[in-house]
């Protein structure tokens, strides 16, 4: 299991239940037991077969409260790697934020594009931080799309939470390999890394030191960024792409960096107001999304034309994505100027099977440019690629799936 996901789930379990917090030994024992079985059943498997194995284990442990927290996180991540973005969102049932009783009226705000509302703030900043939910690739696309503008404004460093300590070994000429770090199976993370490298950004890894607490992790990350960037270049301009609450200006990485560098980060939140499971969605997001007709992300401007923040003491602005199109297998934001190829279902011998697009066939560890699943003999798919195209077909291993999952993924 991804250690960062395991840590996040452990923290969530302990924070969400008094009984969990009171018996940490039991919690650790249960999670380790589940983790060991997950490793045994899914290690060395393809993304598709890992997903199917996780789904089977989820069904096996459906009455285990620890498993009910752990498996949705893991399954959502694998679904996102297969570019099943709607299903990835639906896999996680999230609670509404308790602070959403604030007085909010969508008619008090103007909907604005990111370019028109935020670029001026980026221009004068030394540190810009963008967060992501680790199972939502849209959030990576946002950072990917602003890279060229950031470079034009003098940003020369891109720091990624996902990079491993020795990530350089995984960045090749036209592709990246699994050595690059966690969440690297996302084609959009790989594209972000390659595009940044091609523009000239120096890539910075920072979230790899052992930490005994959440606060120590933030301190270690801030100190590593300082030592790698600001110690030699006090006026450096750096873009940081990280997960969830690390952009928190009250007590997380953003605040630590401010204290160490003296530069006040511009903090962009994509995770608080986003599409979610039916019945669990933020009512504020629902009100905003009902007004949106575009496919690109937006910012709300208040009456003084200032970008709006749901939590102004915590971060500077919310970037809000419209709902995904549930009747479309591929979303409009996925294409990213790539070429398109229709793959016929008869390429598979058995179903489901996974189709991957590579631009090399020389490196077995190379990560694909795109990945999609064909679920049945009538299911043709669209594959995206850049220049060369080498197609790999991976058949599914026989597994017993629960009926609800079969219903969900049948097109």
KEKE-3310 file (N, C-alpha, C; in steps of 0.2 Angstrom, whole numbers, plus 5000, padded with zeros to 4 digits):
npx = (5004:5002:5012:5009:4995:4992:4996:4988:4975:4976:4977:4965:4956:4959:4955:4942:4934:4931:4933:4942:4953:4956:4960:4974:4983:4975:4969:4981:4985:4974:4974:4986:4985:4975:4983:4993:4986:4981:4993:4998:4988:4988:5000:5012:5003:4994:4987:4973:4970:4974:4965:4953:4956:4957:4943:4937:4942:4937:4923:4924:4927:4917:4910:4918:4924:4936:4941:4931:4934:4947:4947:4939:4947:4959:4954:4948:4959:4965:4955:4956:4968:4965:4958:4945:4936:4923:4919:4929:4927:4914:4917:4922:4915:4911:4911:4901:4908:4909:4909:4901:4890:4890:4885:4880:4878:4876:4873:4879:4891:4904:4907:4923:4936:4951:4963:4959:4957:4967:4980:4987:4990:4999:5009:5016:5021:5032:5030:5019:5006:4997:4984:4978:4966:4970:4965:4959:4961:4959:4964:4978:4979:4975:4987:4996:4992:4995:5008:5016:5013:5018:5032:5035:5033:5044:5045:5055:5056:5048:5040:5035:5024:5023:5035:5049:5063:5075:5070:5075:5080:5070:5065:5065:5070:5058:5048:5042:5046:5041:5049:5049:5040:5027:5009:5013:5008:4998:4994:4993:5000:5013:5013:5013:5026:5035:5032:5035:5049:5053:5050:5060:5060:5067:5065:5059:5060:5053:5045:5049:5056:5058:5045:5039:5027:5012:5015:5029:5032:5027:5036:5049:5047:5046:5058:5067:5063:5067:5081:5085:5081:5078:5089:5100:5095:5087:5077:5070:5057:5044:5033:5022:5015:5004:4996:4979:4978:4990:4992:4988:4987:4988:4994:5001:5011:5012:5012:5024:5033:5032:5036:5050:5055:5050:5042:5026:5015:5005:4990:4981:4966:4959:4951:4941:4929:4921:4915:4906:4901:4884:4873:4882:4889:4896:4885:4887:4896:4887:4878:4886:4890:4879:4877:4887:4893:4904:4918:4930:4940:4935:4935:4928:4923:4922:4911:4920:4929:4938:4946:4937:4937:4933:4938:4945:4955:4963:4967:4970:4961:4948:4948:4937:4930:4919:4905:4909:4905:4894:4889:4899:4913:4926:4933:4932:4943:4953:4960:4970:4977:4982:4984:4971:4965:4954:4950:4945:4934:4937:4950:4953:4955:4949:4937:4935:4948:4964:4969:4984:4994:5009:5025:5036:5044:5054:5057:5053:5048:5042:5030:5013:5006:4993:4978:4965:4950:4943:4927:4918:4912:4906:4911:4919:4934:4941:4958:4971:4986:5004:5016:5023:5015:5013:5004:4998:4991:4982:4976:4962:4963:4955:4942:4931:4918:4909:4891:4887:4898:4900:4888:4891:4902:4898:4896)
npy = (4994:5012:5022:5035:5035:5026:5032:5043:5037:5031:5043:5048:5039:5039:5052:5053:5045:5042:5030:5024:5032:5030:5018:5015:5005:4994:4999:5001:4987:4981:4988:4985:4972:4971:4978:4969:4958:4965:4968:4955:4950:4959:4964:4967:4966:4972:4988:4986:4973:4974:4983:4975:4965:4972:4976:4964:4961:4971:4968:4956:4961:4969:4972:4977:4990:4997:4993:4999:5012:5011:5004:5011:5023:5017:5010:5021:5028:5018:5018:5031:5030:5022:5031:5032:5042:5048:5036:5035:5046:5043:5032:5036:5040:5055:5066:5081:5097:5104:5118:5123:5130:5143:5160:5160:5165:5162:5172:5183:5184:5184:5174:5169:5166:5156:5162:5176:5180:5175:5175:5187:5187:5177:5182:5191:5184:5174:5161:5149:5138:5124:5113:5095:5082:5066:5056:5063:5068:5080:5090:5089:5092:5106:5112:5107:5115:5128:5129:5134:5148:5151:5149:5159:5170:5170:5159:5145:5133:5118:5110:5094:5084:5071:5066:5055:5053:5050:5053:5057:5046:5041:5049:5050:5053:5055:5050:5044:5033:5021:5023:5037:5041:5041:5040:5041:5033:5039:5046:5059:5065:5061:5068:5081:5081:5079:5090:5101:5098:5099:5113:5119:5119:5116:5101:5097:5087:5083:5077:5065:5062:5053:5054:5057:5063:5072:5086:5086:5081:5091:5101:5095:5095:5108:5113:5105:5110:5123:5121:5116:5126:5140:5143:5144:5153:5166:5174:5166:5159:5148:5134:5124:5108:5099:5088:5090:5097:5103:5115:5124:5139:5141:5131:5121:5116:5127:5138:5135:5137:5151:5156:5151:5157:5170:5173:5175:5163:5161:5153:5139:5131:5116:5106:5107:5112:5103:5091:5077:5062:5057:5065:5068:5079:5095:5108:5121:5119:5112:5123:5132:5124:5121:5133:5133:5132:5129:5119:5121:5125:5137:5153:5162:5179:5192:5206:5216:5212:5203:5188:5174:5165:5150:5147:5159:5162:5151:5147:5156:5156:5148:5136:5130:5116:5112:5100:5083:5075:5063:5055:5053:5044:5048:5063:5081:5088:5079:5077:5086:5092:5080:5066:5056:5040:5027:5012:4996:4985:4971:4969:4963:4947:4942:4948:4960:4970:4979:4993:5001:5015:5018:5027:5021:5005:5000:5000:4992:4997:5009:5022:5023:5034:5035:5026:5014:5005:4991:4984:4975:4966:4975:4987:4999:5010:5026:5031:5041:5049:5055:5056:5044:5028:5014:5000:4991:4977:4971:4957:4953:4945:4930:4933:4935:4946:4958:4961:4974:4982:4977:4982:4995:4997:4994:4998)
npz = (5000:4997:5006:5010:5009:5018:5030:5030:5030:5043:5051:5048:5053:5067:5070:5068:5076:5093:5099:5091:5093:5106:5107:5100:5098:5094:5082:5074:5073:5067:5054:5050:5048:5038:5028:5026:5020:5009:5002:4999:4990:4980:4976:4964:4954:4939:4936:4933:4938:4951:4955:4954:4963:4975:4976:4978:4990:4998:4998:5005:5018:5021:5033:5042:5051:5050:5037:5030:5029:5024:5011:5002:4999:4993:4982:4975:4971:4962:4952:4947:4941:4931:4923:4926:4931:4936:4943:4952:4960:4965:4973:4986:5000:5007:5022:5025:5027:5043:5044:5035:5037:5034:5028:5012:4996:4980:4970:4975:4969:4956:4942:4937:4925:4928:4923:4921:4934:4944:4939:4940:4954:4955:4948:4957:4967:4977:4982:4977:4981:4977:4980:4980:4978:4981:4972:4962:4946:4939:4947:4945:4932:4932:4938:4929:4917:4921:4921:4910:4910:4923:4922:4913:4921:4929:4938:4943:4949:4953:4965:4971:4981:4978:4973:4974:4985:4977:4964:4951:4944:4938:4928:4912:4894:4886:4894:4910:4924:4936:4947:4950:4960:4972:4968:4955:4945:4939:4923:4921:4931:4927:4915:4920:4926:4915:4907:4914:4916:4903:4900:4908:4922:4938:4946:4962:4976:4992:5002:5010:5021:5036:5048:5065:5068:5062:5063:5063:5050:5042:5046:5042:5028:5025:5029:5020:5008:5009:5011:4999:4990:4994:5002:4994:4985:4989:4984:4976:4965:4967:4963:4971:4972:4981:4993:4999:5015:5016:5011:5021:5030:5043:5051:5044:5030:5022:5032:5039:5029:5027:5039:5039:5027:5025:5014:5010:5006:4991:4991:4985:4984:4979:4984:4994:4989:4979:4967:4973:4982:4980:4991:5000:4996:4996:5000:4996:4985:4976:4974:4967:4956:4949:4942:4932:4915:4908:4905:4911:4925:4938:4947:4960:4961:4973:4978:4977:4968:4972:4973:4980:4995:5004:5016:5023:5032:5031:5018:5002:4991:4982:4969:4958:4950:4937:4936:4932:4916:4916:4906:4897:4893:4892:4898:4894:4898:4899:4886:4882:4871:4865:4853:4846:4847:4842:4850:4846:4854:4851:4852:4863:4871:4882:4894:4908:4900:4900:4892:4887:4882:4876:4873:4871:4869:4875:4888:4902:4914:4911:4912:4906:4893:4893:4899:4899:4901:4893:4895:4890:4875:4867:4869:4864:4865:4868:4866:4871:4865:4863:4853:4846:4846:4856:4859:4873:4879:4893:4901:4912:4927:4933:4945:4958:4958:4966:4964:4963:4959:4946:4940:4941:4932:4919:4903)
capx = (5000:5006:5013:5006:4988:4991:4996:4982:4969:4977:4975:4957:4953:4960:4952:4935:4931:4934:4935:4948:4958:4957:4964:4978:4986:4970:4969:4987:4985:4969:4976:4992:4982:4972:4988:4997:4982:4981:5000:4998:4983:4988:5007:5015:4998:4993:4982:4966:4970:4975:4958:4948:4958:4954:4936:4935:4944:4932:4917:4925:4928:4912:4907:4924:4924:4942:4941:4926:4938:4953:4947:4937:4953:4963:4950:4947:4966:4966:4950:4958:4974:4962:4954:4937:4936:4917:4918:4933:4923:4909:4920:4923:4909:4915:4906:4901:4912:4905:4909:4897:4884:4891:4880:4883:4873:4880:4872:4883:4898:4905:4911:4928:4941:4958:4967:4957:4957:4973:4987:4990:4992:5005:5015:5020:5022:5038:5028:5012:5004:4991:4983:4975:4964:4975:4961:4956:4966:4958:4968:4984:4978:4976:4994:4999:4990:4998:5016:5020:5013:5022:5038:5035:5033:5050:5046:5060:5056:5042:5040:5029:5024:5023:5042:5053:5070:5079:5066:5079:5081:5063:5063:5069:5069:5051:5043:5044:5046:5038:5054:5048:5037:5020:5004:5016:5004:4993:4996:4993:5006:5018:5013:5016:5033:5038:5031:5039:5056:5054:5050:5066:5059:5070:5060:5061:5057:5053:5041:5052:5060:5054:5042:5035:5020:5010:5019:5036:5032:5027:5043:5054:5046:5048:5066:5070:5062:5072:5088:5086:5079:5079:5096:5105:5092:5082:5071:5067:5050:5043:5027:5022:5009:5004:4989:4974:4979:4997:4992:4985:4992:4988:4999:5004:5017:5012:5014:5031:5037:5031:5041:5057:5058:5048:5038:5019:5013:4998:4987:4975:4962:4954:4948:4936:4923:4922:4910:4907:4896:4877:4871:4888:4892:4895:4879:4890:4898:4881:4875:4890:4891:4872:4878:4892:4891:4910:4922:4937:4939:4933:4936:4922:4925:4917:4909:4926:4933:4944:4945:4934:4940:4928:4941:4950:4960:4967:4970:4968:4956:4946:4947:4931:4929:4912:4904:4911:4900:4893:4887:4905:4918:4932:4931:4935:4949:4958:4963:4976:4981:4985:4981:4966:4964:4948:4952:4939:4934:4939:4957:4954:4953:4944:4935:4938:4955:4966:4973:4989:4997:5016:5028:5042:5043:5061:5058:5047:5046:5040:5023:5010:5003:4986:4976:4958:4948:4937:4923:4914:4913:4903:4914:4925:4936:4946:4964:4975:4994:5007:5019:5023:5010:5014:4998:4999:4984:4983:4970:4961:4964:4948:4941:4924:4917:4902:4886:4886:4903:4898:4883:4894:4907:4896:4894)
capy = (5000:5018:5023:5041:5034:5022:5037:5047:5034:5031:5049:5049:5034:5042:5058:5052:5041:5042:5023:5023:5036:5028:5011:5015:4998:4990:5002:4999:4980:4980:4991:4981:4965:4972:4980:4963:4954:4969:4967:4948:4949:4964:4966:4966:4966:4977:4992:4983:4967:4977:4986:4970:4962:4977:4976:4958:4961:4976:4964:4951:4964:4974:4973:4979:4997:4999:4992:5003:5018:5010:5002:5016:5027:5013:5009:5027:5029:5014:5020:5037:5028:5019:5036:5031:5048:5048:5031:5037:5051:5039:5027:5038:5044:5060:5070:5088:5101:5107:5125:5125:5134:5150:5163:5160:5166:5162:5178:5189:5183:5184:5168:5171:5161:5157:5167:5183:5181:5173:5176:5193:5186:5173:5186:5195:5179:5169:5154:5147:5132:5121:5106:5091:5076:5061:5052:5067:5070:5086:5094:5089:5096:5113:5114:5106:5120:5135:5129:5139:5155:5152:5150:5166:5175:5169:5153:5141:5127:5114:5105:5089:5080:5064:5064:5051:5056:5049:5053:5059:5040:5039:5054:5049:5058:5056:5046:5043:5027:5020:5026:5044:5042:5039:5043:5041:5029:5044:5049:5067:5067:5060:5073:5087:5081:5079:5096:5105:5097:5102:5120:5121:5119:5111:5098:5097:5082:5086:5074:5058:5060:5049:5059:5054:5066:5076:5092:5085:5080:5098:5105:5092:5097:5115:5113:5102:5115:5129:5119:5114:5131:5147:5144:5147:5158:5168:5177:5161:5158:5141:5132:5118:5105:5095:5086:5092:5102:5105:5122:5127:5144:5142:5126:5116:5117:5134:5142:5133:5140:5158:5157:5150:5161:5176:5174:5173:5159:5161:5146:5138:5125:5113:5100:5109:5113:5098:5086:5072:5057:5060:5066:5070:5084:5102:5112:5127:5117:5111:5129:5134:5120:5122:5139:5133:5129:5128:5113:5123:5127:5144:5156:5167:5185:5195:5213:5221:5209:5199:5180:5172:5159:5147:5148:5164:5161:5145:5148:5162:5156:5141:5135:5125:5113:5110:5093:5079:5073:5056:5051:5053:5040:5053:5070:5085:5091:5074:5076:5090:5092:5074:5063:5051:5033:5023:5005:4992:4980:4965:4969:4959:4940:4941:4955:4966:4970:4986:4996:5006:5019:5020:5030:5017:4998:4997:5000:4988:5001:5015:5023:5024:5040:5034:5020:5014:4998:4988:4980:4970:4965:4980:4993:5003:5016:5032:5032:5047:5048:5061:5055:5037:5024:5007:4998:4985:4974:4967:4954:4953:4938:4928:4935:4935:4953:4959:4963:4982:4984:4975:4987:5002:4998:4991:5003)
capz = (5000:4997:5013:5012:5010:5024:5035:5029:5033:5050:5054:5048:5058:5074:5071:5066:5081:5099:5101:5087:5096:5113:5106:5094:5096:5090:5076:5070:5072:5062:5048:5047:5046:5031:5024:5024:5015:5002:4998:4997:4985:4974:4974:4957:4949:4935:4939:4933:4942:4958:4957:4955:4969:4981:4976:4981:4997:5001:4998:5010:5024:5021:5040:5046:5051:5048:5030:5026:5028:5020:5005:4997:4997:4989:4976:4971:4968:4956:4947:4944:4937:4925:4920:4928:4935:4939:4947:4957:4965:4969:4977:4992:5004:5012:5026:5023:5031:5048:5043:5029:5039:5033:5024:5006:4991:4973:4966:4977:4967:4949:4940:4933:4924:4932:4919:4923:4941:4948:4936:4943:4960:4954:4946:4962:4973:4977:4983:4975:4983:4974:4983:4976:4981:4977:4968:4957:4941:4937:4951:4942:4926:4934:4939:4922:4913:4922:4921:4905:4913:4929:4919:4910:4927:4933:4942:4941:4953:4954:4971:4971:4986:4976:4971:4979:4986:4971:4958:4945:4941:4935:4923:4906:4889:4884:4898:4917:4926:4943:4952:4951:4966:4974:4963:4948:4940:4935:4917:4922:4935:4923:4910:4923:4927:4909:4904:4919:4914:4896:4901:4911:4929:4942:4950:4969:4980:4998:5007:5010:5027:5041:5053:5070:5069:5057:5063:5061:5043:5039:5047:5038:5021:5024:5029:5014:5002:5011:5010:4992:4985:4996:5005:4989:4981:4994:4981:4971:4964:4967:4963:4975:4971:4986:4994:5004:5020:5017:5010:5027:5032:5050:5055:5040:5026:5020:5037:5040:5024:5028:5045:5037:5021:5025:5009:5011:5000:4988:4992:4980:4987:4975:4987:4999:4986:4973:4966:4978:4982:4981:4998:5004:4993:4999:4997:4992:4978:4972:4971:4962:4950:4945:4938:4927:4909:4905:4907:4914:4932:4939:4953:4962:4963:4977:4975:4976:4962:4975:4973:4986:4999:5008:5023:5022:5037:5030:5012:4999:4986:4980:4962:4958:4944:4935:4937:4926:4912:4918:4900:4893:4896:4893:4900:4889:4901:4898:4880:4883:4864:4863:4848:4848:4843:4844:4851:4846:4859:4849:4853:4869:4871:4888:4897:4906:4899:4901:4886:4889:4877:4878:4868:4870:4871:4877:4896:4906:4920:4909:4914:4900:4892:4894:4901:4899:4902:4889:4899:4886:4868:4864:4873:4861:4869:4865:4869:4870:4865:4861:4847:4845:4850:4857:4863:4878:4882:4899:4902:4919:4931:4936:4952:4960:4959:4969:4959:4963:4955:4939:4938:4940:4927:4913:4899)
cpx = (5004:5006:5010:4998:4987:4991:4990:4976:4970:4975:4968:4954:4953:4956:4944:4931:4935:4937:4941:4954:4960:4961:4968:4981:4981:4969:4975:4987:4980:4971:4982:4990:4979:4978:4992:4993:4982:4987:5000:4993:4984:4995:5009:5009:4997:4988:4975:4966:4971:4968:4953:4950:4956:4947:4934:4937:4939:4925:4918:4925:4922:4909:4913:4925:4930:4943:4936:4929:4944:4952:4944:4943:4957:4960:4949:4954:4967:4961:4953:4964:4971:4957:4947:4936:4929:4916:4923:4930:4918:4911:4921:4917:4912:4909:4907:4905:4907:4904:4905:4890:4885:4886:4883:4877:4877:4879:4876:4890:4898:4909:4916:4933:4947:4962:4966:4958:4963:4979:4990:4993:4999:5011:5019:5022:5029:5036:5021:5011:4997:4990:4979:4972:4967:4971:4957:4961:4965:4963:4975:4984:4978:4983:4998:4998:4993:5005:5019:5019:5017:5030:5040:5036:5039:5051:5050:5060:5049:5043:5034:5030:5025:5030:5045:5060:5075:5075:5069:5080:5075:5061:5068:5067:5062:5046:5046:5043:5043:5043:5053:5044:5030:5015:5007:5012:4999:4997:4997:4998:5012:5019:5016:5023:5037:5038:5035:5047:5058:5054:5057:5066:5064:5065:5063:5057:5058:5050:5043:5055:5055:5051:5038:5028:5019:5014:5026:5037:5032:5034:5048:5053:5048:5055:5069:5069:5067:5079:5090:5085:5081:5086:5101:5102:5086:5076:5068:5060:5048:5035:5027:5015:5009:4997:4986:4977:4986:4997:4989:4990:4992:4993:5002:5010:5018:5014:5021:5035:5037:5036:5048:5059:5056:5043:5031:5016:5006:4995:4981:4972:4958:4950:4942:4929:4923:4916:4911:4901:4889:4875:4876:4892:4891:4889:4882:4892:4892:4878:4879:4890:4884:4873:4883:4890:4898:4913:4928:4935:4938:4935:4930:4925:4920:4915:4915:4931:4939:4942:4942:4937:4934:4931:4947:4956:4965:4970:4967:4962:4954:4945:4942:4930:4922:4912:4907:4904:4899:4891:4893:4910:4924:4929:4935:4942:4955:4962:4970:4980:4984:4981:4976:4966:4958:4951:4945:4940:4937:4947:4958:4952:4947:4942:4934:4945:4957:4971:4978:4992:5004:5019:5035:5040:5049:5061:5052:5044:5043:5032:5019:5007:4996:4984:4969:4956:4942:4933:4919:4915:4910:4906:4920:4927:4940:4952:4968:4983:4997:5010:5019:5018:5012:5008:5000:4992:4985:4976:4968:4961:4957:4947:4933:4922:4910:4897:4886:4892:4902:4893:4887:4899:4905:4893:4889)
cpy = (5006:5020:5030:5040:5030:5027:5041:5044:5033:5037:5050:5045:5037:5048:5058:5048:5041:5035:5021:5026:5033:5021:5011:5009:4994:4992:5000:4991:4978:4982:4987:4974:4966:4974:4974:4959:4958:4967:4960:4947:4954:4966:4963:4965:4972:4982:4989:4978:4969:4980:4980:4966:4966:4977:4970:4958:4966:4972:4959:4955:4970:4976:4975:4986:5000:4999:4997:5010:5017:5009:5007:5021:5023:5012:5015:5029:5025:5016:5026:5035:5025:5024:5035:5036:5049:5042:5032:5041:5047:5034:5029:5042:5049:5064:5077:5091:5104:5115:5127:5128:5142:5153:5163:5160:5167:5169:5184:5188:5183:5178:5171:5165:5162:5162:5174:5185:5180:5175:5182:5192:5181:5177:5189:5190:5176:5162:5153:5140:5130:5114:5102:5085:5071:5057:5056:5070:5077:5091:5094:5093:5103:5115:5113:5112:5127:5135:5134:5146:5156:5153:5157:5171:5174:5163:5148:5134:5124:5109:5101:5085:5073:5062:5060:5055:5056:5049:5054:5052:5038:5044:5053:5054:5060:5052:5046:5036:5027:5023:5033:5045:5040:5043:5044:5037:5033:5047:5056:5069:5066:5065:5080:5087:5082:5087:5101:5104:5100:5110:5123:5121:5114:5108:5097:5092:5084:5082:5066:5057:5057:5054:5055:5057:5070:5083:5092:5084:5087:5102:5102:5094:5104:5116:5111:5107:5121:5127:5118:5121:5138:5148:5147:5152:5161:5171:5172:5161:5151:5139:5125:5115:5099:5093:5089:5098:5105:5113:5127:5132:5145:5137:5121:5119:5125:5139:5141:5137:5148:5160:5156:5155:5168:5178:5171:5169:5161:5154:5145:5131:5123:5108:5101:5109:5109:5093:5080:5067:5060:5060:5068:5076:5091:5106:5118:5125:5115:5118:5132:5130:5120:5128:5138:5129:5127:5121:5114:5125:5135:5146:5161:5173:5189:5202:5218:5218:5205:5192:5178:5165:5157:5148:5153:5164:5155:5145:5154:5161:5149:5141:5129:5123:5111:5102:5089:5077:5065:5052:5050:5049:5044:5060:5075:5088:5085:5074:5080:5090:5086:5071:5058:5045:5029:5016:5001:4987:4973:4964:4964:4952:4939:4948:4954:4965:4978:4987:5001:5009:5021:5023:5027:5010:4995:4997:4997:4992:5008:5016:5025:5032:5040:5027:5019:5006:4997:4983:4974:4970:4971:4987:4995:5009:5020:5032:5038:5046:5054:5060:5048:5033:5017:5005:4992:4983:4970:4964:4953:4945:4936:4930:4935:4942:4953:4962:4971:4985:4983:4980:4993:5003:4995:4997:5001)
cpz = (5000:5004:5015:5013:5016:5030:5035:5032:5041:5054:5054:5053:5065:5075:5071:5072:5088:5101:5097:5091:5102:5112:5100:5093:5092:5083:5071:5069:5067:5055:5045:5045:5039:5026:5021:5019:5008:4998:4995:4991:4979:4972:4968:4952:4944:4938:4939:4938:4949:4960:4958:4961:4975:4981:4979:4988:5001:5002:5004:5017:5025:5028:5044:5045:5048:5040:5027:5025:5023:5013:5000:4995:4992:4982:4972:4968:4962:4951:4944:4939:4930:4921:4921:4933:4939:4944:4953:4963:4969:4974:4985:4995:5009:5016:5024:5029:5036:5048:5038:5031:5038:5028:5017:5001:4984:4969:4969:4974:4959:4947:4935:4931:4928:4929:4921:4930:4946:4945:4939:4950:4960:4952:4951:4968:4972:4978:4981:4977:4980:4977:4978:4981:4977:4972:4962:4952:4939:4941:4948:4936:4927:4934:4932:4917:4915:4922:4916:4908:4919:4927:4917:4916:4932:4938:4939:4944:4954:4959:4971:4977:4984:4974:4976:4980:4980:4964:4951:4941:4937:4929:4917:4900:4887:4888:4905:4919:4933:4948:4954:4957:4967:4969:4956:4943:4936:4929:4918:4926:4931:4918:4913:4924:4921:4906:4908:4917:4907:4896:4904:4919:4932:4947:4957:4973:4987:5004:5007:5017:5032:5047:5058:5071:5063:5057:5061:5053:5040:5040:5043:5031:5020:5024:5023:5008:5003:5009:5002:4987:4988:5000:5000:4985:4985:4990:4975:4971:4963:4967:4966:4974:4976:4988:5000:5008:5020:5015:5016:5029:5039:5054:5051:5036:5024:5026:5039:5035:5025:5034:5043:5032:5021:5019:5010:5005:4997:4988:4989:4982:4981:4978:4992:4995:4979:4973:4971:4977:4983:4988:5002:5001:4996:4996:4993:4985:4974:4970:4966:4955:4946:4941:4932:4921:4906:4908:4910:4921:4933:4946:4954:4964:4968:4974:4974:4971:4965:4975:4980:4989:5004:5015:5022:5027:5036:5024:5008:4994:4984:4972:4962:4951:4943:4936:4930:4922:4913:4912:4896:4896:4897:4894:4895:4891:4900:4892:4880:4876:4862:4857:4850:4843:4846:4844:4851:4851:4857:4849:4859:4868:4876:4891:4905:4904:4898:4895:4888:4883:4879:4872:4867:4872:4873:4885:4899:4911:4918:4910:4907:4900:4893:4896:4902:4899:4897:4893:4896:4879:4864:4866:4869:4865:4865:4869:4867:4870:4862:4854:4844:4849:4850:4861:4867:4880:4887:4901:4910:4921:4933:4943:4952:4962:4962:4964:4958:4959:4948:4936:4936:4934:4920:4909:4893)
residu = (UNK:UNK:UNK:UNK:UNK:UNK:UNK:UNK:UNK:UNK:UNK:UNK:UNK:UNK:UNK:UNK:UNK:UNK:UNK:UNK:UNK:UNK:UNK:UNK:UNK:UNK:UNK:UNK:UNK:UNK:UNK:UNK:UNK:UNK:UNK:UNK:UNK:UNK:UNK:UNK:UNK:UNK:UNK:UNK:UNK:UNK:UNK:UNK:UNK:UNK:UNK:UNK:UNK:UNK:UNK:UNK:UNK:UNK:UNK:UNK:UNK:UNK:UNK:UNK:UNK:UNK:UNK:UNK:UNK:UNK:UNK:UNK:UNK:UNK:UNK:UNK:UNK:UNK:UNK:UNK:UNK:UNK:UNK:UNK:UNK:UNK:UNK:UNK:UNK:UNK:UNK:UNK:UNK:UNK:UNK:UNK:UNK:UNK:UNK:UNK:UNK:UNK:UNK:UNK:UNK:UNK:UNK:UNK:UNK:UNK:UNK:UNK:UNK:UNK:UNK:UNK:UNK:UNK:UNK:UNK:UNK:UNK:UNK:UNK:UNK:UNK:UNK:UNK:UNK:UNK:UNK:UNK:UNK:UNK:UNK:UNK:UNK:UNK:UNK:UNK:UNK:UNK:UNK:UNK:UNK:UNK:UNK:UNK:UNK:UNK:UNK:UNK:UNK:UNK:UNK:UNK:UNK:UNK:UNK:UNK:UNK:UNK:UNK:UNK:UNK:UNK:UNK:UNK:UNK:UNK:UNK:UNK:UNK:UNK:UNK:UNK:UNK:UNK:UNK:UNK:UNK:UNK:UNK:UNK:UNK:UNK:UNK:UNK:UNK:UNK:UNK:UNK:UNK:UNK:UNK:UNK:UNK:UNK:UNK:UNK:UNK:UNK:UNK:UNK:UNK:UNK:UNK:UNK:UNK:UNK:UNK:UNK:UNK:UNK:UNK:UNK:UNK:UNK:UNK:UNK:UNK:UNK:UNK:UNK:UNK:UNK:UNK:UNK:UNK:UNK:UNK:UNK:UNK:UNK:UNK:UNK:UNK:UNK:UNK:UNK:UNK:UNK:UNK:UNK:UNK:UNK:UNK:UNK:UNK:UNK:UNK:UNK:UNK:UNK:UNK:UNK:UNK:UNK:UNK:UNK:UNK:UNK:UNK:UNK:UNK:UNK:UNK:UNK:UNK:UNK:UNK:UNK:UNK:UNK:UNK:UNK:UNK:UNK:UNK:UNK:UNK:UNK:UNK:UNK:UNK:UNK:UNK:UNK:UNK:UNK:UNK:UNK:UNK:UNK:UNK:UNK:UNK:UNK:UNK:UNK:UNK:UNK:UNK:UNK:UNK:UNK:UNK:UNK:UNK:UNK:UNK:UNK:UNK:UNK:UNK:UNK:UNK:UNK:UNK:UNK:UNK:UNK:UNK:UNK:UNK:UNK:UNK:UNK:UNK:UNK:UNK:UNK:UNK:UNK:UNK:UNK:UNK:UNK:UNK:UNK:UNK:UNK:UNK:UNK:UNK:UNK:UNK:UNK:UNK:UNK:UNK:UNK:UNK:UNK:UNK:UNK:UNK:UNK:UNK:UNK:UNK:UNK:UNK:UNK:UNK:UNK:UNK:UNK:UNK:UNK:UNK:UNK:UNK:UNK:UNK:UNK:UNK:UNK:UNK:UNK:UNK:UNK:UNK:UNK:UNK:UNK:UNK:UNK:UNK:UNK:UNK:UNK:UNK:UNK:UNK:UNK:UNK:UNK:UNK:UNK:UNK:UNK:UNK:UNK:UNK:UNK:UNK:UNK:UNK:UNK:UNK)
# end
